[in-house]
Structures are given as structure tokens and as C-alpha cells.
Amino acid sequence: MGIADDLRALLSSEQVSTNRSVLEQHSRDESYHTPVLPDVVVYPRSTEDVVQVVRYASVRGIPVVPFGVGSGLEGHVVPVKRGISLDMMQMQRILEIRPKDFLVRVQPGVTRKRLNDQLRRYGLFFSVDPGADASLGGMTATNASGTTAVRYGTMKDNVRALTVVLASGEVIRTGSFAAKSSSGYNLTPLFVGSEGTLGIFTEITLRLFGIPEATVAGRAEFADIQHCGNAAVALITAGIPITRVELVDAPFIEAVNAFKQTHYAEVPTLFLEFSGSRESVEADSRMAQEILSDEGCRDLQFESDEHARNQLWEARHSSAYAFQHQHPGCGLLSTDVCVPLSELPGAITNAKRLIDEMKIPGAIVGHVGDGNFHVSVAVDPADADALRRIEQFNEQLVFHALRVGGTCTGEHGVGLGKRKYQEAEHGSSIQMMRGIKEFLDPGHILNPGKLIDEG
Amino acid sequence: MGIADDLRALLSSEQVSTNRSVLEQHSRDESYHTPVLPDVVVYPRSTEDVVQVVRYASVRGIPVVPFGVGSGLEGHVVPVKRGISLDMMQMQRILEIRPKDFLVRVQPGVTRKRLNDQLRRYGLFFSVDPGADASLGGMTATNASGTTAVRYGTMKDNVRALTVVLASGEVIRTGSFAAKSSSGYNLTPLFVGSEGTLGIFTEITLRLFGIPEATVAGRAEFADIQHCGNAAVALITAGIPITRVELVDAPFIEAVNAFKQTHYAEVPTLFLEFSGSRESVEADSRMAQEILSDEGCRDLQFESDEHARNQLWEARHSSAYAFQHQHPGCGLLSTDVCVPLSELPGAITNAKRLIDEMKIPGAIVGHVGDGNFHVSVAVDPADADALRRIEQFNEQLVFHALRVGGTCTGEHGVGLGKRKYQEAEHGSSIQMMRGIKEFLDPGHILNPGKLIDEG
């Protein structure tokens, strides 16, 4: 009997697949990393199902790789050692909405858009917005963030409690419904961002926010990317409680115009959002206007109508897809450094210079309020020379970020592509990370080969 | 040669003391827990000094208990197994202020008031305010919070990076200056709140905020504590971005009036603060006024003048001292449950009922915006019967909080007094906590007998 038959006997036959196209779907994410087929795809429906699968895999030393919607950008879900791809998307129940506590408890297969559809009637929303309609399990596993983190924080700031199946098959609960606690060790943030290497989440309790009374979005155009970066830093240091501030370089605007038939000026642009009470939004956007024109903004347009705002953010969010559309047959490599805000203009200027010098087919986009920016680069996986050059480029960005006190990944995670930077970034604390991994997963069955795992 | 002589040879003679009154100072904190004298008090001046002491202690299995200003409320610094009390207060340098990054890097012996004095010239402040002028090392060790956590978060939310000396004597750095990261495992929040049991902090990087343009404080009086609690919950659920909302029960107001010669009405009161731009503060306090009168507020007074505001918060902060002043010779036991906001009115009503039924000489004060409240109880340590009754009372509050999804300690920490609740609160995740402790401190030399350590 093979693994698939064993698992069919443990769960049910419709929860287990070895269909070729299903295996292929689970061999990759949206990145340039080389796909690897799992041996089998399993669809758990409950914590107990996950326990069964993990216990089975643990005894036999079979890798278990959790899978959400596959929208990751660093190969986290690629089953490099084959084994079981654990597709969490049938665990998609919203278990409990606690409007007065600003909390919701979900299964990991709920996607953020579906959650927000359900929350709207309560006047609440879940804030983390990485662009893709990712699963909340995947977002927890990578400590995702995105455009709204500058105001509402990352997943680490918004995951209140977890139910986790450990490699031993044991189920633990971390955190509580309380807004704060000094009891025991803080285990929840250790699991957030652990990329499936320490345990498998089966329930996630998330913090919610009230939908603001008023929201205004804006676009500010600049002559060059330096002025654009400086203006973003000036907005933040002035203390304006901005909801989003996104830098989009000219090549991205060109790609969006071609892809979405829009007519934005093809220059470096800041996409902005202010929200709060009507009075505060008015005051904030007035103050922003003054700062932006001091910083050389050439044109500034505000949109308060919901449709126009959605169109504007749709343009921002589609920029990566639009860019990829211009390069058919190519995969996407997205750099992801995050630097202290004071170092952002320098880091962006450095990236721009390297793009030119190294002839990188890339464009810059960034969550600049957090000091986080991406260079999206189209990669032909068959072109080894190009791939090597692009990886050298990424390495230069990463070592620049580390020199100025930053990190190799602000939000995409380590996965396969940033393992090589972990020693340089974390120094001797890497031994402590390895020790925690060894203690929790001595058999290296949980997403082997990712983050710092050598398994 | 004894421990003290060894340590004098390792460091310098003026960094080591066995003076009786120095040992007594380091035998206790502000709580009712029984003092225990350390064998020796050591004053490190650098990370290297800490490494020397820890290496020495590790080889010989001597306990090392970090000590700050001794303002803790749960006996964390009591050296229950004697050994070395490591007084961190000579490591009191502010190492680096990065105004554009809203960050500061400090040694652990810097106190929060001194830090804020230095930050004022930059228009910045460090937000966490537990009342006492605690050391930042101690605040990190207990995951302290206090009155402003409802707006700015707890220590866990505001510690960006740490330098930690592990039990092995190894020095690790966690986190970075970047506002967010998905690189490696999140070790920083694991150390925050670890109460000196996992490592000793020698550098702490903290997040800062800009001093708001305008601040208004207020006092809202109610006929009974139920209305007071309901009003606090109503303010939060209305989404008003309040900076502080503190419930102070009538007995505390009486104690403050006697202690500070003030003349506040001796009824359950909410102490409030709003801050932001002038416009937003005005809008917020107007909206709060409407909600408070709907909720039965009898009298509401706002103060925007800085002196009057300071006086008001001074009254709030001195309430515990004022209360203790009324009970000479007694220690203070402060309960510290934190419950989901929707459960707060029920939890406070329950506490009030138990105070009456069990004849507890206690009064309620709370950071009610977070669902966290304290019953301060005067305890005569010589009266074993009274102590037993008060501990039974605390136990009832804790088990009520756990039943409704809360925690036994919102901000004071576990220390000695709440170890007995750790199994009930954390269930099977306690094994993971013990495993992390074993891995990092196999000899149980770091603050033995605290949190979950059995050493």
C-alpha cells in the first residue's frame, strides 16, 4: 500500500488525491522557484484530520507541507522533499464573530476577502491586505502585511490566538481572547511567520477594526523616484496617521495602463489613503497636501467616491500581474527588503542605480511608510545567466539593507529564496532558532528545507 | 573564597556588594511576597560584565536574578533560591536616538521617565506607562503596559529589538531597526514577558511616537461601578481612538483625596484622555460626551491645561500608594485579570460581589479599554487567615476570567503569585514553554522558581 492508500483509509477517499493536475497545482506558488510535485495532496476538514495526517507522517518521516491558495512569492509551499501537500482550503469556516471584542475566530482556509464580506454587516473589517486574496492560514504562516500595515500592523500584530497541531500530533492553543496578557511565554508570535516549519494552524483568532466613517484616496505624481521616496518619509515623520502610502515607479504605471486600459501619467507616483472621522480625514489630507507640494509633488488628485477609490487601489494591486503580463513565459522574482525609514530614500536610490547598472528588467513598488519596497523582476527560468544576475542583484539589495539595520524580507517570508541570508541577518540567534525547530520537529517533517531548516 | 570574592575578581570590587541593607533592598519588590536575601548583589556596567557573571554562575549552578527598580508587583525579583541579584541600574545609558525612525536604543537600567525627559526635545515620547518609574529592562521582562496600552499597545508591541545574554553566556541579537520583518522566527516577543527566565537583556530598542499636538483629559462620574464599566465598553466599541480610559472605584477616590488633599467626588469614576490634532481631539471628546451621558454619567469635566491634566493623572497613578498608605504595615496584593471587552462589565460585577461576600478590604481600578482591571487588597503578611482568604478571592477572579476567554495576568506578570494558574490557562502549551526553558537554561540558573520554572 502506498501513502495515498494509507491516507484514504485514515480519512476518506475524497480527501486524498494523486491526480496529476492536482499534484501540479500543489507543486508551486506564484514565484520563479522550480516546481516539485508532492506525492499526494490531502484535504483535511478538521483539527482531528490534521492530527491524523501528522501522526501518520511523523511515524514514517514523511514531509507535510501546508498549502493555502498558492499566492506566496518565495516558494514556501513547494514540497522540495515531496511527501504530503496538506491543502487547508476545505477548512474554511468562520467559527465565531465577536463584534464587541473586535475579534473573529476562523479556520485557516478562509480567505481575507471572504472574511471581509462577512464582517461588513458588523461595521468591522480585517485590516491586513497583501493584495492577493490569500488564505488567512498562509498569511499567518508568512507574517504577511501589505498596504495597510503602516496603520494597522502586520499579521504578527493582528493574530491574537492560535490552535496549532505540532509535529508530534499534539494540539496546543496559544494566546486568548484578552487584548493583552503577561501570562506564560508569548508563543503566538513565534508561530506567526514560521512558514509551516513549527506546526500547522487549524484555528486563528484575529483582531478586527471598525470600518472608518470616511476614507479618501489620492495619487501624487513626482518627477523622479527620489522625490517620491522623500515625500513618503516626510508624510510619516510629520505624524499624519496615514492608512496607506505606496510608491509605484513609472514602469509599473506603464504596465498597469497597458493591462487595465487606464491613463495614469507614467511617472513615479505615491498612492495614498486617509481614513477616520470626516473631520480628521479632511484635516489629514489638507496637511498631506502641504507636505507633498513642499516635497516637489507635480500633481495631486484625491478621490472620496468608493468606486473611484477601488479603481485606484485595483490599479495599485494589479501592478505585479500587469508587469508579469508584459513578460509572458517568465516567473516573478520580487525582492522584499525593509529598512529603517530614515534609510529608505538611500535604499531606493541604490536599487534604482543597480537596476540601471546591472540591466535588470525590474520596477520598484513599495509599502514605503514601513520602509519596505519590492523590485519586481521578470525571470525566464530557462535563462540561467539571467537568473544568476538577478540573484546577484537581490543579494546586493539585501546586504545593503542589513548594513543599515534592516531585514532581507519585510513581508514575503524566507521560503526557499532567502534562506541564504539568514545567517548574515540573524548571527548567533540562528542557533536558538534551530534549537526551537529541533525541539518542536526533531524528525524535520514539517515543511522541510524552508526558512532555516536544513532537513 | 566565596561567590562575592570570585565576582570581585571577575569585575571590580565596587561592583559587588554583600552589605546587609543592599541585600535587603534586593530581597523584595512592592508586593506582599515574602522577601528572601540574595547571597550577593552585582552591578554590571556592560554586556561583557553580564556575560562574565552568567558564565561564572552557569558553571557553578548559582541562580542569577535580574533586578531593576524593584517596582514589580508579583515577586519576580525575589531571589527565592538566593544566589546573585544582578542589579541592572548602572547600565543606564541611552545609546542611540533615531528620531526619523521613531526608535531609541537603551540599556536596561534607563527608567521610562528619564527616557521621556530626553525624548521631549525631539517631539517624541515612549508610550508605555505602568505608573511607576520602572526600568525599561523590568518593563520588558514583565511585558508591562498600563494606562496608554489601549492606544499604543504593550511592551510586546513596542520592543523592536533586543540584545540578550543567554544562560550559556552567549550574546544574541533579535529583531532589527526595520518596522516589520518576515525573516527567521520572531524571537523578540518570546523574550518580552519572560521575566528573566530565558535570558538577560542588555540592550533594548523601543518604538517611539510623536507627541500629539493636543491632549484633553477628563473625569466622568457615575452612580455605580456597573454604569462606569458599561460606559467604558461603549466608548471603545464606538471606535473613538481614546488614549486612556481608566476606571477608579469610590474607595480609591477616597484614599486619593485623603493622601493628596484633593476633593474629587467619592464615586466610581472614569479617567479619560484624548489626543491627536486639535480638530480630532475636539471631535472625539464631543462624541465621548454624548456616549457617556447616554450611559448614565452624572458629571463630566474636561481639562486641556497641562498642569490640570498632570494633576488628574497624578491622582490616578497615586491611587495604589494612597490605598496602601491607609493600611500601614500591610503589603499589597493586586489582582490582574484581563478579559475580552464584552465580558468586562460581568467580570467587574462579579469582583464587586465577591469583595462584599468575602469581606475583602479591596478596591477596583482598571485599564478598562483593554478589559484589564485590578483589585488592590491590603494584606498583613503576618495574618495567615486573611492571606488565605485573599488568595481564594484572587483564584475566583482568575477562574472566572479563564472561563470567559481571558488571562490571569494582563500586565503584572506571573512571578511567584500566578504560577499556580499557568496549567489552567495554557493547557498543553505549557509543555512547549517548559521545553523552550529547558533548551535555553538547562541548569535553571536564570530566575529559578518564576513563571513556569520548577527549578
Interface residues (C-beta under 8 A of the other chain):
Chain A: R98 P99 K100 D101 F102 L103 T142 N143 A144 S145 A149 T154 K156 D157 L166 E170 V171 I172 R173 T174 S176 F177 A178 A179 K180 S181 S182 S183 G184 Y185 N186 L187 T188 P189 L190 V192 G193 S194 L198 G210 V233 T237 G239 P241 G276 S277 E279 S280 A283 D284 D336 C338 V339 P340 L341 S342 D370 G371 N372 A401 V404 G405 G406 T407 C408 T409 G410 E411 H412 G413 V414 K418 Y421 Q422 E425 H426 G427 S428 S429 I430 Q431 M432 M433 G435 I436 F439 L440 L451 I452
Chain B: R98 K100 D101 F102 L103 T142 N143 A144 S145 A149 T154 K156 D157 L166 E170 V171 I172 R173 T174 S176 F177 A178 A179 K180 S181 S182 S183 G184 Y185 N186 L187 T188 P189 L190 V192 G193 S194 L198 G210 V233 T237 G239 P241 G276 S277 E279 S280 A283 D284 D336 C338 V339 P340 L341 S342 D370 G371 N372 A401 V404 G405 G406 T407 C408 T409 G410 E411 H412 G413 V414 K418 Y421 Q422 E425 H426 G427 S428 S429 I430 Q431 M432 M433 G435 I436 K437 F439 L440 L451 I452
